[in-house]
Amino acid sequence: MVEQRPPLARRLKQALQLWLLSVRDMLTSAGPVLLLAIGLLVGAYWWLNPQPPRTVVLATGPAGSAYADFGQRYAQALAREGIRVELLPTEGPASSLQALRDGDADVAFVRGGSDQTPEDTPEDEREVANEGILSLGALFYEPLWLFYRPAALSGPAPKKTMAPPLTRLSSLSQLRGLRVNVGQAGSGVPDLVRRLLQANGLAADAIVASDMAPDAAARALQAGQIDAVVLVTAPESPVVQRLLQQTDIALADLPQADALSRRFPFLQTVTLPRGMVDLARDLPPENIGLLAATTALLTHEDTHPALRQLFAQTAQQLHGGAGWFNGVRDFPNTRTSELPVSPEGDRAINGRPPFWQRFLPFWASNLLERMWLVIGGLIVLLLPLSRVVPPLYTYRVRQRIFRWYARLQAVEARMDERRTPAGDAGEAGAAGEPIDTTELLNELSELDELDRVASQIAVPLAHAEELYALRNNIERTRKRLLAGRQIR
């Protein structure tokens, strides 16, 4: 007769029970090692604080400036990574730098030369004022735009000469007596204009200065209420774009730009190429030499490293293309930084980002980057400790089998006691001594119970031999009991 196999549902249930037991044994065996690893990871996570705050404050500049426009772009880029950027409007780069020093901002756009610390301040005091301020790289040029009304330079020709009236501004000394808007306090522009005028032999009162905001100053210049306006901003500024299109307003070309850049190291000479504003209209009709400062993205050393890294990487995306005054990949850079460069900025600009950043979201990539050293140390530490897991697992599996040997040994011990002579009492006892039927049946019942329990023990196939050894030993004991006893 062919033996029928158990139903499929029963076999699946047995297989599932066996798998669950194996998983339980494995987790129990590896539990101490896992708990140690988890404890160390939690401690390292708390110590390193790898995840950044979800809100960061970026000091931009006056409303309508190029800084404000770039601030919006950064906010949109970081929002995709789950970071909310709060834009802090300021009067200008000098105010943004002060906000960074005071802790009111985490990141700020600051133009070179915006530090308004008096020039006679000792170097060590300057370092103390900027202590903890780091650069994430230079972002773009901010030219010094000197727009003027040529009509303001015209006048009746002197009677002693027939020379035509002067309508082209080619030197800052020609600003003497003109109404010039030098920018708002806190923007750093008034201080820069004062220093440039002094270099040209003009006192601060040599011009009629005003301090209107850029947009208001542009309208006043167009209306003829002032003669010139000085702006230091990126060409993306709406005010600059509007003034460059005006036919009755000119942009000063400074032949002395090279000399001035030697006197003021934070300034550089740049050229506005012919036709850059409008090729169809050929604006400007010739190359124009300008002075330019470099704007950097500054941060504080207390700002979370992950945020510094994210801002530096975003700067690569927003400022890496060609512009009016630079070629592709000229910015961001670390060459023109006036302050120490943050390691995150240097790595983002001059290094190569880890390959996993191309595949992982920001939070996961940041977590891996901040924790990889800890994870590597844990692997080195846990490798030797993991050697105890297989013996523990084997012990737990065998324990389910070996625990029943104690009852089997108890049955055999009673059998041996009856076969052993009484000794000092001189009572007779030998193998084959008749015993009560009840005693024999009790021992056989206990062996049957052991065999039933053993048949229900679930162990991995690798340990099945030990289970069958237990059942064979039970059967051998049963045969000894039946063969060695006579029922009375």
C-alpha positions in Angstrom: 0.0 0.0 0.0 1.4 3.4 -1.0 1.8 5.8 1.8 -0.1 9.1 1.3 1.7 12.4 1.6 0.4 15.0 3.9 -1.9 17.6 2.4 -0.3 20.6 0.7 -1.7 23.1 3.3 -0.2 21.0 6.1 3.2 20.9 4.5 3.1 24.6 3.8 2.2 25.2 7.4 5.0 23.1 8.6 7.5 24.8 6.3 6.3 28.2 7.6 6.6 27.2 11.2 10.1 25.9 10.5 11.1 29.1 8.8 9.7 31.2 11.7 11.5 29.1 14.2 14.8 29.6 12.3 14.3 33.3 12.1 13.5 33.5 15.8 16.6 31.5 16.7 18.7 33.6 14.4 17.4 36.9 15.9 17.8 35.6 19.4 21.4 34.4 18.7 22.4 37.7 16.9 20.4 39.8 19.4 23.2 40.9 21.6 25.4 41.9 18.6 22.5 43.7 17.0 21.7 45.6 20.1 25.3 46.7 20.5 25.4 47.9 16.9 22.1 49.7 17.2 23.2 51.4 20.4 26.5 52.5 18.9 24.7 53.8 15.8 22.2 55.8 17.9 25.0 57.2 20.0 26.9 58.2 16.9 23.8 59.7 15.3 23.1 61.8 18.4 26.8 62.9 18.6 27.3 63.7 14.9 23.8 65.1 14.3 23.9 64.3 10.6 20.5 65.6 9.5 20.4 69.4 9.1 17.6 71.8 10.2 14.7 72.1 7.8 14.8 75.9 7.9 17.7 78.2 6.9 17.9 82.0 6.8 19.6 83.6 3.7 20.4 87.3 3.9 19.9 88.7 0.4 19.8 92.4 -0.1 17.5 95.2 -1.2 14.2 94.3 -2.8 14.5 94.3 -6.6 18.3 93.6 -6.5 20.1 90.8 -8.2 20.6 89.4 -4.7 16.9 89.1 -4.1 16.5 87.3 -7.5 19.2 84.9 -6.7 17.7 84.3 -3.2 14.5 83.2 -4.9 16.4 80.8 -7.0 18.2 79.3 -4.1 14.9 79.0 -2.2 13.3 77.1 -5.1 16.3 74.8 -5.5 16.6 73.9 -1.8 12.8 73.4 -1.5 13.2 70.4 -3.8 15.4 68.9 -1.1 12.9 69.6 1.7 14.8 72.7 3.0 12.8 75.9 3.5 14.9 79.0 2.9 13.7 82.2 4.7 14.9 85.2 2.7 16.1 88.1 4.9 16.1 91.4 3.0 18.9 93.8 4.0 20.1 97.2 2.9 23.0 95.6 1.1 26.1 93.4 1.5 27.4 95.2 4.5 24.2 94.7 6.3 24.1 91.1 5.2 27.6 90.6 6.6 26.5 92.1 9.9 23.5 89.9 10.0 25.8 86.9 9.6 28.0 88.1 12.4 25.1 88.7 14.7 23.6 85.2 14.1 20.5 86.6 12.4 21.3 84.8 9.2 22.9 81.4 8.4 24.1 82.3 4.8 24.5 85.6 3.1 25.5 87.2 -0.3 28.4 89.5 0.5 30.3 91.5 -2.0 34.1 91.9 -1.7 35.1 95.1 0.1 31.9 95.3 2.1 33.6 95.0 5.4 33.1 98.5 6.9 35.7 98.0 9.6 37.8 101.1 9.7 40.9 100.9 7.6 43.2 101.7 10.5 41.9 98.7 12.5 44.7 96.3 13.5 44.7 93.0 11.6 44.1 90.9 14.7 40.9 92.9 15.4 39.7 92.4 11.9 40.2 88.7 12.3 38.2 88.7 15.5 35.3 90.6 13.8 35.2 87.9 11.1 35.8 85.0 13.4 33.7 82.0 12.4 32.8 83.4 9.0 33.5 81.0 6.1 33.2 81.3 2.4 31.4 78.8 0.2 33.0 80.3 -2.9 32.9 83.3 -5.1 29.7 83.4 -7.2 29.8 86.2 -9.8 31.2 89.6 -10.7 29.4 92.7 -9.5 30.6 95.5 -11.7 30.6 99.1 -10.6 28.1 100.7 -12.9 28.5 104.5 -13.3 25.5 105.7 -15.2 25.3 109.4 -16.1 23.4 111.9 -18.2 25.8 113.2 -20.9 23.8 116.4 -20.9 25.0 117.0 -17.3 28.5 117.2 -18.5 27.7 119.5 -21.4 27.9 123.3 -21.0 28.7 126.4 -22.8 32.2 126.2 -24.3 34.8 128.4 -22.8 35.3 131.7 -24.7 39.0 131.3 -24.8 38.8 128.2 -26.8 36.8 126.7 -29.6 36.9 123.1 -28.1 33.6 121.3 -28.2 31.8 120.8 -24.9 32.7 117.6 -23.0 30.0 115.0 -23.1 31.9 111.8 -22.2 32.9 110.8 -18.7 36.3 109.2 -18.7 37.5 109.9 -15.2 36.0 110.0 -11.7 37.4 113.5 -11.2 34.8 114.7 -13.7 32.1 114.0 -11.1 33.1 117.2 -9.2 30.0 119.3 -8.5 27.5 116.8 -9.9 24.5 115.3 -8.2 25.4 111.7 -7.6 23.5 109.0 -5.9 26.0 106.8 -4.1 23.5 104.2 -2.7 21.9 103.4 0.6 23.7 103.2 3.9 24.5 99.6 4.7 25.0 98.6 1.0 28.7 99.3 1.1 28.5 101.4 -2.0 28.8 104.9 -0.3 32.0 103.7 1.4 33.4 102.4 -1.9 32.6 105.6 -3.7 34.3 107.6 -1.0 37.4 105.6 -1.3 37.4 105.8 -5.1 36.9 109.6 -5.0 39.8 110.0 -2.5 42.0 108.0 -4.9 41.1 110.6 -7.6 41.9 113.6 -5.3 38.3 114.4 -4.5 36.9 115.0 -1.0 33.5 113.5 0.0 31.9 116.9 -0.3 33.1 117.4 -3.9 29.9 115.9 -5.1 26.3 116.4 -4.2 25.6 112.9 -2.8 22.2 111.3 -2.3 21.4 107.9 -0.8 18.3 106.7 -2.7 17.5 103.1 -3.3 18.6 101.7 -6.7 15.2 101.7 -8.3 14.3 105.3 -7.0 17.7 106.5 -8.1 17.2 105.1 -11.6 13.9 107.0 -11.9 15.5 110.2 -10.7 18.3 109.9 -13.2 15.8 109.4 -16.0 13.8 112.4 -14.8 16.9 114.6 -14.7 16.7 115.1 -10.9 20.3 113.7 -10.5 23.2 113.6 -12.8 24.8 110.2 -12.1 24.1 107.1 -10.2 26.6 104.5 -8.9 25.4 100.9 -8.7 27.4 97.8 -7.7 25.3 94.9 -8.7 25.1 91.9 -11.0 24.1 92.6 -14.6 20.9 90.6 -13.9 19.6 93.5 -11.8 16.4 94.9 -13.3 17.7 98.4 -12.7 20.8 97.8 -14.6 18.9 96.2 -17.5 16.6 99.2 -17.7 19.3 101.8 -17.7 21.4 100.0 -20.3 18.4 100.4 -22.7 18.1 104.2 -22.3 19.5 106.2 -25.1 19.9 109.4 -23.1 21.9 107.7 -20.4 25.4 106.5 -20.8 27.6 104.0 -19.0 31.0 105.3 -18.0 34.1 103.6 -19.4 37.0 104.0 -16.9 40.4 104.0 -18.5 41.9 104.1 -15.1 40.3 100.8 -14.1 43.6 98.9 -14.0 45.2 101.4 -11.7 42.3 101.4 -9.4 42.2 97.6 -9.2 45.9 97.7 -8.1 45.0 100.1 -5.3 42.0 98.1 -4.1 42.7 94.4 -4.2 39.1 93.4 -3.8 38.3 95.0 -7.2 39.1 93.6 -10.6 38.9 94.8 -14.2 36.3 93.4 -16.4 35.1 94.2 -19.9 31.5 94.6 -21.1 31.8 93.2 -24.7 30.4 95.2 -27.6 26.9 94.1 -28.4 26.5 92.2 -25.2 23.4 94.1 -24.1 21.6 93.9 -27.5 23.3 92.5 -30.6 20.6 93.7 -32.9 21.0 97.3 -31.7 24.8 96.9 -31.2 24.6 97.9 -27.5 27.0 98.9 -26.3 28.7 100.1 -29.5 32.1 99.4 -28.1 33.9 97.5 -25.4 33.5 99.2 -22.0 36.1 98.7 -19.2 34.6 98.4 -15.8 35.7 97.8 -12.2 34.1 94.8 -10.5 33.9 93.2 -7.1 33.4 89.5 -6.5 30.3 88.4 -4.6 30.8 85.4 -2.4 28.4 83.2 -0.6 29.3 83.4 3.1 28.2 81.3 6.0 28.9 80.8 9.7 30.9 77.9 11.1 27.9 77.1 13.3 25.7 76.4 10.2 25.1 72.7 9.8 27.7 71.2 7.4 25.0 69.5 5.4 23.4 72.9 4.7 26.8 74.3 3.7 27.3 71.5 1.3 23.8 71.9 -0.2 24.3 75.6 -0.7 27.7 75.0 -2.3 26.3 72.4 -4.7 23.3 74.7 -5.6 25.8 77.5 -6.3 27.5 75.1 -8.8 24.2 74.7 -10.6 23.1 78.4 -10.6 26.4 80.1 -11.3 28.4 77.6 -13.4 27.3 78.9 -16.8 28.8 81.7 -18.9 27.8 85.3 -18.1 28.4 88.8 -19.3 31.8 88.9 -17.7 32.9 85.3 -17.3 33.1 82.0 -19.2 31.6 78.6 -18.4 32.8 77.2 -15.0 34.7 80.4 -14.1 32.3 80.5 -11.2 31.9 79.5 -8.5 35.6 79.5 -7.5 37.8 79.8 -4.5 40.6 81.9 -6.0 39.2 85.3 -5.1 37.9 84.5 -1.6 38.8 87.1 1.1 37.9 84.7 3.9 38.7 81.0 4.7 36.9 78.6 2.4 34.6 76.1 4.0 35.6 72.5 3.4 32.2 71.8 1.9 32.6 74.7 -0.5 36.1 73.6 -1.5 35.0 70.0 -2.1 31.9 71.1 -4.1 34.0 73.5 -6.3 37.4 71.9 -6.6 36.6 68.2 -5.8 34.4 65.5 -7.2 31.2 64.7 -5.3 30.7 61.1 -4.1 29.1 58.8 -6.7 26.2 58.0 -4.5 24.9 61.6 -4.6 23.8 60.9 -8.2 21.5 58.0 -7.1 20.4 58.9 -3.5 18.1 61.7 -2.3 19.7 64.4 -0.3 18.8 63.1 3.2 20.1 59.6 2.4 23.3 60.9 0.7 24.0 63.2 3.6 23.4 60.5 6.2 25.8 58.2 4.4 28.4 60.9 4.0 28.3 61.9 7.7 28.0 58.4 9.0 30.3 56.3 6.7 33.2 56.5 9.1 31.1 55.3 12.0 29.5 52.6 9.8 33.0 51.4 8.7 34.2 51.3 12.3 31.2 49.3 13.4 31.8 46.8 10.6 35.4 46.4 11.8 34.2 46.0 15.4 31.4 43.6 14.7 33.2 41.3 12.4 35.0 39.5 15.3 31.9 39.7 17.5 29.8 38.1 14.8 31.7 34.9 15.1 29.8 34.0 18.3 26.5 34.1 16.4 26.8 30.7 14.6 27.7 28.8 17.8 24.8 30.5 19.6 22.4 29.6 16.8 23.6 26.0 16.9 23.2 25.9 20.7 19.6 27.1 20.5 18.6 24.6 17.9 20.3 21.7 19.7 18.8 22.8 23.0 15.3 21.9 21.6 16.5 18.4 21.1 19.0 17.8 24.0 16.5 19.0 26.7 14.6 15.8 26.3 17.6 13.6 27.0 17.2 14.5 30.7 13.9 12.6 30.8 15.3 9.7 28.8 18.2 9.5 31.2 15.8 9.4 34.1 14.0 6.4 32.6 17.3 4.6 32.0 18.5 5.4 35.5 15.4 3.7 37.1 16.0 0.7 34.8 19.6 0.5 36.0 18.6 0.8 39.7 16.4 -2.2 39.4 19.1 -4.2 37.7 21.7 -3.3 40.4 22.0 -5.5 43.6 20.9 -3.7 46.8 24.4 -4.0 48.3 24.8 -3.6 52.0 21.2 -4.8 52.7 21.9 -8.0 51.0 18.6 -7.9 49.1 18.6 -9.9 45.9 18.3 -8.2 42.6 19.3 -9.1 39.2 18.5 -8.5 35.5 15.2 -9.9 34.6 13.7 -9.4 38.0 9.9 -9.3 37.6 8.3 -5.9 38.1 4.7 -4.7 38.4 2.8 -4.3 35.3 1.8 -0.8 36.4 5.5 0.3 36.7 6.3 -1.1 33.3 3.4 0.6 31.7 4.2 3.9 33.3 7.8 3.8 31.9 6.5 2.7 28.4 4.0 5.6 28.5 6.7 8.1 29.4 8.8 6.8 26.5 5.8 7.1 24.2 5.3 10.6 25.3 9.0 11.4 24.7 8.7 9.9 21.2 5.5 11.9 20.5 7.2 15.2 21.6 10.3 14.4 19.6 8.3 13.8 16.5 6.9 17.3 16.8 10.2 19.1 17.2 11.0 21.3 14.2 14.6 21.8 13.4 16.5 22.9 10.3 17.6 20.1 7.9 21.2 20.7 9.0 20.3 19.4 12.5 17.8 16.7 11.5 20.4 14.0 12.2 20.4 14.9 15.9 16.6 14.7 16.0 16.6 11.3 14.5 19.4 10.3 17.0 17.1 11.3 19.9 14.2 9.2 18.5 16.5 6.2 17.9 17.7 6.4 21.5 14.1 6.5 22.7 13.3 3.4 20.7 16.5 1.6 21.9 15.5 2.3 25.5 12.0 1.0 24.9 13.5 -2.3 23.5 15.8 -2.6 26.4 12.9 -2.1 28.8 10.7 -4.7 27.1 13.6 -7.3 26.6 15.1 -7.0 30.1 11.9 -7.3 32.1 9.3 -10.0 32.8 5.8 -9.0 33.6 4.7 -10.6 36.8 
